[in-house]
Amino acid sequence: MKKILIYDLPTRIFHWLFAGLFVSVFLITKLFDDESQVYPYHMLLGFILSAAVIMRIFWGIFGSTYAKFSSFNLSPTKLFNYLKMTFSSKSLKFIGHNPASSYAAVLMMISSLVLAFTGYQMTIKNNKDFYEEIHESFSYIFLFVAILHVAGIVLHTIKHKDPIGLSMLNGKKTVNKEQLGISNQYPFIAVIFFLLIFSFSFNLFRNYNGKNGTLNFLGISLVLGDGSENK
């Protein structure tokens, strides 16, 4: 067995940004009501989250070996066998994303894009009740999958003494000697990813008027909240 580099820097940055934004959005919706001046920030962070996902999709097509979606284990049979082994003394090791994390990643990314789209439709008052129901449903799907994902990592780590969660910190996993990792961290791509997210976030917040709860987005005025002037 040996420890090798599996996940590049852009993939790991996205992972923690994705997790941090989701937790922030979730806490805002739970701690503040929709009349609070803080509440609209869950929409702003949601837009940033969807922008990060779009960039991750690009990297999932053109990125390094184990960042690509083609490396994801999305076979239902492999998922069933992996889940079965999770509750047994045996352990199935995957050099990249295991079947459970592959499905979790895809479902959470899809959910985040649906949430952004439905949230946008709600702000422009396009069939608001219809999109609000879809928005709420996918928020619970996202939350449910995220909880299962974290629980799966904890269970796997305790049961098999294999801290797979650390691979998204240092990018390394313990694999068989004949298995190969990646040789490039792609720091330049990571810097570009960071700058694009920062630029998008900066412009988003710069065009948000907290006094009346409106956002000027691509030339369209979106009403994100009531704001103090409307109370």
Buried (B, 14 or more C-beta within 10 A) or exposed (E): EEEBBBBBBBBBBBBEBBBEBBEBBBEBBEEBEEEEBEBBBBBBBBBBBBBBBBBBEEBBEEBBBBBBBEBBBBEEEBBEEBBEBBEEEEEBBBBBBBBBBBBBBBBBBBBBBBBBBBBBBBBBEEEBEEBBEBBEBBBEBBBEBBEBBEEBBEEBBEBBEBBBEBBBEEBBBBBEEEBEBBEEBBEEBBEEBBEBBEEBBEEBEEBBBBEBBBBBBEEEEBBBBBBEEEE
